[in-house]
Amino acid sequence: MGSDRLSDIPDVLSITSRTSERGALVELVGELDLATSGRFLQEVTSLLRAPVETIEIDVTRLTFTDSSGLHAFLEAKDAATRAGATFQLSPVPPAVQRVIDLAGVATLLGQQNA
C-alpha cells in the first residue's frame, strides 16, 4: 500500500570504507544490484569530497552484480575521474567478471586485460 518496494528488500550488501593520505578503499561484500547500488554510489561520492589520489573498489567478496551494479561502477569511475582520482577495481570474482564481460564494459572500467 504505498510502500517503497526497494525498501522491502533485505539488505544484502555490506560496504566498508577507509581512507589514507593518498586514497580511499571501499570494500563490497554481498550483492550489488538495483536495491543496493545507490548506497554504494553515496559512499563513493562522500569519499571523493576529500582530495584523494585513488579510489579502489575491493570486489573480492562481491558475489553478484546486475546491470544496476555495472552502471554504479561506471558512475563511480566517472565521479573519480572528475575529482582527479584514479579508479580501480580489485581482482574481480569470476561471476562478476562474467557480467562485466557480457556487458562489454571492462575497458570502460579500466580493466587492462579486457
Secondary structure, 3 states (H helix, E strand, C coil): CCCCHHHHCCCCEEEEEEECCCEEEEEEEEEECCCCHHHHHHHHHHHCCCCCCEEEEEEEEEEEECHHHHHHHHHHHHHHHHCCCEEEECCCCHHHHHHHHHHCCCCCCCCCCC
